[in-house]
Amino acid sequence: MKQTITASIDQLIERVKQHYPNDKKIADMFEQTFVNTYQTTIRRQSDGSTFVITGDIPAMWLRDSAAQVRPYLLLAEKDEAIAKMILGVIQKQFFFINHDPYANAFNEEANGKRYHEDQTKMTDWIWERKYEIDSLCYPVQLAYLYWKSTGDTSSFDATFVKAVKNILKVWKTEQHHEQSDYYFVRDNCPAQDTLSHDGYGAPVGYTGMTWSGFRPSDDACKYGYLVPANMFAVVALGYIIEIAETVLQDSAIMQAAQKLKAEIDHGIKTFGITQHPEYGEIYAYETDGLGNYVLMDDANVPSLLSMPYLGYCSFDDEIYLNTRKFLLSEENPYYFEGKVAKGIGSPHTPDQYIWHIALAIQGLTSIEEKEKQEILNLFKQTDANTNLMHEGFHVDDPTKFTRPWFSWANSMFSEFVLSRMSLYVPGSPLAIKEADKNE
C-alpha cells in the first residue's frame, strides 16, 4: 500500500526547493529520491512493525532497511507518523535478529521464499542467510539515532535487550571462527556468492576482531576479518554501552560490550593497518591475521571511505586521510575514472561501473568544499534523466546502469543534499561535527 506523504515531508521538499531556487534539477531529484523510500518500500504490519523492501527485491535487508529510513529521522521528532514508521522498522529488525542473528535478509511473512536453496540453517522467515557483521550494526545504529532524534526510549524493550545479547554472543563467538557452527554453501554460482573451505571460509588467525562471512555487498570475504565492518562494530558497541548505562542501567551488558569493543578495536589497530609504499599507513579492507591483506574499497557501506560518516574516526584522522587518498586513486582496483564520472565501484557490479552510494559517502566525508560541489554536479549528470539514483552506472555512459529501483541509493543522495544545507540526522557523527564547528 502506497504511503501518504506527510506534511513534514512536503515542507522539507519545499525547503530544499527554496535553497536551490536556480537549480531545478537538484530540487526535482531530491523530491523524487526523498519520497521514493516512503512511498514505494514501506509495508506497515498489523502488529505495528514496519517491513521495508529494498526496492526491486521483495525482501527486507537489515542493513538496507536501516539506511533507507535514516534520512527521515530528521523529521521524526515533530512528525508522529514518521516516528511510528521508524519505530516499527526497529521493532521488525530486532525481531529478525532474535530469529536468526546470522541471516541478512528476511521475508514479510514466514512463507519459505528465498533467493536460492542454499546449504545453511534456513527457516521460512529467511530470504538469505549470508552472515555479515554490518547486518547487526545497522539496527543498533538506527535504534540509537531514533533515541537521539526523538528522546523516545520505548524501542529499548525486552526484544531489544535479547537481541543485543545475541549480537554480543555472535561477535564473541566469531572472534574464534573455528569454534563457530555457521557455514554457507551455494551451488552453481559465481565464487563470490559462496564461502570456500566447505562453507566455512578461508582460515584465519586470532586478532581480536570478529569474523564476517560476507561483505555488505553480499559478496564473500576473501579474508574473514573485514576491517570496515569491524570498525562499524566498534561504533555500534559504543552505542550499546551508552544505552546500557543511560537507559537500561544494565551493568552486565555494558561491561560485556566494553570488553568486546576494546578487543575488536585493538585488533583493528594491530592487524588492520598496513604500510603502503606511496600513501604510508593505511587501513586494509580485509585481513586474515596470518599476514595476508586485501587493499581496496567497496561502494557498499560500511566501507573504509565511510568511517568518519559512521563515527569510527574523525574526518581529519591521519591514517584515514592516507587511506582516502589511496581509495580515490587507481591503486584501488575498484576506483574507476571515465568520460563522465569518477568514483568507487564494486566487484559486485560490472567493471567501470561506479556507485551513487559511494559518491554520496565521498561527499559526506569530504572536508573540501570544492570536492563536495563536484559530487553534487556528478549526481546531476549521472541519473540517466530519471531523477532517481541507481546501484552502479558506467563511467562513460550513465544510461547504462544497474537496478532502476534501489531505495538505499536514493536515501543516500537525499542525505547528501540535506547535508549541503547543514541538515543532519540528530546524534550522527555529521551532526556532532557540525555542532563542534559552531561552538
C-alpha positions in Angstrom: 0.0 0.0 0.0 1.4 3.4 -1.0 2.1 5.6 2.0 0.5 9.1 2.0 3.1 11.8 2.1 3.1 13.7 5.4 3.1 17.4 5.8 6.6 17.4 7.2 7.9 15.6 4.1 6.2 18.2 1.9 7.7 21.0 4.0 11.2 19.6 3.8 10.9 19.2 0.0 9.8 22.9 -0.2 12.7 23.9 1.9 15.1 22.2 -0.5 13.5 23.9 -3.4 13.9 27.3 -1.8 17.5 26.5 -1.0 18.2 25.7 -4.7 16.0 28.3 -6.5 18.3 28.3 -9.5 18.9 24.5 -9.7 15.6 22.8 -10.6 17.4 19.6 -11.4 18.7 19.1 -7.8 15.3 20.2 -6.4 13.5 17.7 -8.7 16.0 14.9 -7.9 15.6 15.4 -4.2 11.8 15.4 -4.3 11.8 12.1 -6.2 14.5 10.4 -4.2 13.3 11.5 -0.8 9.7 10.3 -1.3 10.8 7.1 -3.1 11.5 5.0 0.0 8.5 6.3 1.9 6.0 5.7 -1.0 7.3 2.5 -2.5 9.1 0.4 0.0 7.3 0.7 3.4 4.9 -2.1 4.4 3.1 -1.4 7.6 2.3 -4.6 9.6 -0.8 -5.4 11.7 1.4 -5.7 14.9 2.6 -2.1 14.4 6.0 -3.1 13.0 7.3 -1.9 9.6 8.6 -4.2 6.8 10.9 -2.4 4.3 11.7 -3.9 0.9 14.9 -2.9 -0.8 13.1 -1.8 -4.0 13.3 -4.3 -6.8 13.7 -7.3 -4.4 10.7 -8.1 -2.1 12.9 -9.0 0.9 14.0 -6.8 3.9 17.7 -6.5 4.5 18.7 -5.5 8.0 21.4 -3.2 6.5 19.4 -1.6 3.7 16.3 -1.0 5.7 18.1 1.0 8.3 19.9 3.1 5.7 16.7 3.5 3.7 14.7 5.2 6.6 17.7 7.0 8.1 17.1 10.5 6.5 13.5 10.5 7.8 15.0 10.7 11.3 15.3 14.5 10.6 11.5 14.7 10.8 10.8 12.1 13.5 10.9 14.5 16.4 7.9 16.5 15.2 6.1 14.0 12.9 4.4 11.3 14.8 3.6 9.2 11.7 7.3 9.2 10.7 8.4 8.3 14.2 5.9 5.4 14.4 7.1 4.2 11.0 10.8 4.2 12.1 10.0 2.7 15.5 8.2 -0.1 13.5 11.3 -0.7 11.5 13.4 -1.1 14.6 10.8 -3.5 16.1 10.9 -5.6 13.0 14.7 -5.6 12.8 15.2 -6.8 16.3 12.5 -9.5 15.9 14.5 -10.8 12.9 17.8 -10.7 14.8 16.3 -12.8 17.6 15.0 -15.2 15.0 18.5 -15.7 13.5 21.4 -13.2 14.0 23.3 -14.8 11.1 20.7 -14.0 8.5 21.0 -10.9 6.4 17.6 -10.7 4.7 14.1 -11.8 5.6 10.5 -12.3 4.2 7.5 -10.3 5.1 5.8 -13.5 6.3 7.1 -17.0 7.2 6.4 -18.1 3.6 9.5 -20.0 2.8 10.5 -17.7 -0.1 14.3 -17.4 -0.6 16.9 -16.2 -3.0 18.4 -19.7 -3.5 18.3 -23.1 -2.0 21.5 -22.7 0.0 23.2 -25.2 2.3 22.9 -23.5 5.7 20.3 -23.4 8.5 17.3 -21.9 6.8 13.8 -21.2 8.1 10.6 -19.9 6.4 11.3 -16.4 7.6 14.7 -16.2 6.0 15.2 -14.9 2.4 19.0 -15.3 2.6 21.4 -16.3 5.3 24.7 -14.6 4.4 26.4 -13.6 7.7 27.6 -10.0 7.6 28.7 -8.1 10.7 27.1 -4.9 9.4 23.6 -6.6 9.5 23.9 -6.4 13.3 25.4 -2.9 13.4 22.8 -1.1 11.4 19.8 -1.9 13.6 21.7 -0.8 16.7 22.7 2.4 14.9 19.1 3.1 13.9 17.7 2.5 17.4 20.4 4.8 18.8 19.8 7.6 16.3 16.0 7.2 16.8 16.5 7.8 20.5 18.7 10.8 19.9 16.2 12.2 17.3 13.1 11.8 19.4 14.0 11.2 23.0 11.8 8.1 22.9 13.3 5.1 24.7 10.4 2.7 24.0 12.5 0.7 21.5 14.8 -0.4 24.2 12.5 -3.1 25.4 12.9 -6.8 26.2 13.2 -7.7 22.5 16.0 -5.2 22.1 17.8 -6.5 25.2 17.5 -10.1 23.9 18.8 -9.0 20.5 21.8 -7.1 22.0 22.7 -10.2 24.0 22.5 -12.3 20.7 24.7 -9.7 18.9 27.3 -9.8 21.7 27.3 -13.6 21.7 27.7 -13.8 17.9 30.6 -11.3 17.7 32.3 -13.0 20.6 31.9 -16.4 19.0 33.2 -15.2 15.7 36.4 -13.9 17.3 37.2 -17.6 17.2 35.5 -18.6 13.9 36.9 -22.1 14.1 34.6 -22.7 17.0 31.5 -21.5 15.1 28.9 -23.7 13.5 28.0 -21.1 10.9 28.5 -22.3 7.3 27.2 -21.3 3.9 27.3 -23.1 0.6 25.6 -22.1 -2.6 25.8 -24.4 -5.7 26.2 -23.4 -9.3 27.1 -19.8 -8.6 30.0 -17.3 -9.0 32.8 -17.7 -6.5 31.8 -14.6 -4.6 28.3 -16.0 -3.8 29.5 -18.8 -1.6 32.1 -19.5 1.1 35.2 -21.5 0.4 36.5 -24.4 2.6 33.2 -26.3 2.7 31.3 -23.2 3.5 33.4 -22.1 6.5 35.6 -19.6 4.6 39.4 -19.3 4.4 41.4 -20.0 7.6 42.1 -17.1 9.9 44.3 -16.4 13.0 43.1 -14.8 16.2 43.3 -11.0 16.1 40.6 -9.8 18.5 38.5 -8.7 15.5 35.3 -10.6 14.8 34.9 -12.7 11.6 32.4 -12.0 8.7 31.4 -14.4 6.0 30.3 -11.7 3.6 30.7 -8.1 2.7 27.9 -5.5 2.8 27.7 -6.1 -1.0 26.6 -9.7 -0.1 29.9 -10.9 -1.8 32.0 -13.4 0.1 35.0 -12.0 2.1 38.4 -13.2 0.7 39.8 -13.0 4.2 37.5 -13.2 7.2 38.4 -10.0 9.1 36.5 -7.3 7.2 38.1 -4.2 8.6 35.4 -1.5 7.9 32.7 -3.9 9.3 34.8 -4.3 12.5 35.1 -0.5 12.7 31.3 -0.3 12.5 31.0 -2.9 15.2 33.2 -0.7 17.4 30.8 2.2 16.8 27.7 0.0 17.5 29.3 -1.3 20.7 29.8 2.2 21.8 26.1 2.9 21.2 25.2 -0.3 23.2 27.4 0.9 26.1 25.7 4.3 26.2 22.2 2.7 26.0 23.0 0.1 28.7 24.4 2.7 31.0 21.9 5.5 30.5 18.6 3.8 29.7 18.8 0.1 30.6 21.1 0.5 33.6 22.4 -2.9 32.8 26.0 -3.3 34.0 26.4 -6.8 32.6 25.6 -5.7 29.0 27.7 -2.6 29.5 30.8 -4.4 30.7 30.5 -7.2 28.0 30.2 -4.5 25.3 33.2 -2.5 26.7 35.4 -5.6 26.7 34.4 -6.7 23.2 34.8 -3.1 21.9 38.3 -2.9 23.3 39.3 -6.3 21.8 38.0 -5.5 18.4 39.5 -2.0 18.3 42.9 -3.4 19.4 42.6 -6.0 16.6 41.9 -3.3 14.0 44.9 -1.2 15.1 47.2 -4.2 15.4 46.2 -6.2 12.3 44.1 -3.8 10.2 46.8 -1.2 9.3 49.5 -1.8 6.7 52.3 0.3 5.1 51.7 1.4 1.5 54.8 2.4 -0.5 53.1 5.6 -1.8 50.4 6.5 0.8 52.1 5.4 4.1 50.0 3.8 6.8 46.6 2.9 5.5 43.7 0.7 6.6 43.3 -2.7 4.8 39.9 -3.7 3.6 40.4 -7.3 4.8 43.0 -9.4 6.5 43.2 -12.9 7.9 45.5 -12.3 10.9 48.1 -14.5 9.1 49.9 -11.8 7.2 47.6 -11.5 4.2 45.7 -8.3 3.2 43.2 -7.1 0.6 43.8 -3.5 -0.3 40.7 -2.0 -1.9 37.4 -0.5 -1.0 33.8 -1.4 -2.0 31.0 1.1 -2.7 28.7 -0.6 -0.1 28.7 0.8 3.4 30.4 0.1 5.8 33.4 0.9 3.6 36.8 2.3 4.5 35.7 5.6 2.9 32.7 5.8 5.2 34.5 5.5 8.5 34.1 9.2 9.7 30.5 9.1 8.5 29.8 6.1 10.7 31.8 7.5 13.6 34.9 5.3 13.9 37.4 8.1 13.4 37.5 11.9 12.9 37.1 13.4 9.4 40.7 14.6 9.5 42.3 11.5 11.1 45.8 11.0 9.5 45.5 7.3 8.7 42.0 7.8 7.4 43.2 10.6 5.1 46.1 8.4 3.9 43.6 5.6 3.2 41.2 8.0 1.5 43.9 9.2 -1.0 44.6 5.5 -1.8 40.9 4.7 -2.2 40.3 7.6 -4.6 43.2 6.6 -6.8 43.8 3.9 -9.4 45.7 2.0 -6.8 42.3 0.9 -5.5 41.2 -1.8 -8.1 37.6 -0.6 -7.8 38.2 3.1 -8.4 37.1 4.0 -12.0 37.5 7.2 -13.9 35.8 7.8 -17.3 34.5 10.5 -19.6 31.5 11.4 -17.4 32.3 10.4 -13.9 34.9 9.1 -11.5 34.4 7.2 -8.2 34.3 3.9 -6.4 32.5 0.8 -7.7 32.3 -2.8 -6.6 33.3 -6.3 -7.6 29.5 -6.9 -7.2 28.8 -4.9 -10.4 30.5 -4.8 -13.8 33.9 -3.3 -14.5 33.9 0.5 -14.9 30.6 0.9 -13.0 30.7 3.3 -10.1 28.0 3.6 -7.4 25.8 6.5 -6.3 26.2 5.3 -2.7 29.9 5.7 -2.9 29.6 9.2 -4.4 27.3 10.2 -1.5 29.8 8.8 1.0 32.6 10.6 -0.7 30.7 13.9 -0.5 29.5 13.3 3.1 33.1 12.6 4.3 34.9 15.2 2.4 36.4 18.2 4.2 36.9 20.1 0.9 34.1 22.4 -0.3 35.3 22.0 -3.9 35.0 18.2 -3.8 31.5 18.4 -2.3 30.3 20.6 -5.2 31.9 18.3 -7.7 30.0 15.4 -6.2 26.7 17.3 -6.4 27.3 18.1 -10.1 28.2 14.4 -10.7 24.8 13.3 -9.3 23.0 15.7 -11.7 25.0 14.2 -14.7 24.5 10.5 -13.8 20.9 9.9 -13.0 20.1 8.9 -16.7 17.4 11.6 -16.7 15.3 9.5 -14.3 15.7 11.9 -11.2 16.5 8.7 -9.3 19.7 7.1 -8.1 20.8 3.6 -9.2 23.2 1.0 -8.0 26.1 1.2 -10.4 26.5 3.1 -13.7 29.1 3.2 -16.4 31.7 5.9 -16.1 31.4 6.8 -19.8 27.7 6.4 -20.2 25.3 6.8 -17.2 22.4 5.5 -19.2 24.0 2.1 -18.7 23.1 1.3 -15.1 22.0 -1.5 -12.7 18.9 -1.5 -10.5 16.4 1.2 -11.6 14.6 0.9 -8.2 17.3 0.9 -5.4 16.0 2.7 -2.4 19.2 2.7 -0.4 21.0 4.9 -3.1 18.0 7.3 -3.2 18.2 7.8 0.6 22.0 8.3 0.5 21.6 11.0 -2.2 18.9 12.7 -0.1 21.1 12.7 3.0 24.0 14.3 1.0 21.7 17.0 -0.4 20.4 17.8 3.1 24.0 17.9 4.4 24.7 20.7 1.9 22.0 22.7 3.8 23.6 21.8 7.1 20.8 19.5 8.0 21.9 16.3 9.7 20.4 13.3 11.4 20.5 14.2 15.2 23.1 12.3 17.1 25.0 11.3 14.0 28.8 12.0 13.6 28.0 14.6 11.0 25.6 16.4 13.4 28.2 16.2 16.1 30.9 17.6 13.8 28.6 20.5 12.8 27.8 21.3 16.5 31.5 21.3 17.3 32.2 23.6 14.4 29.6 26.1 15.6 30.8 26.2 19.3 
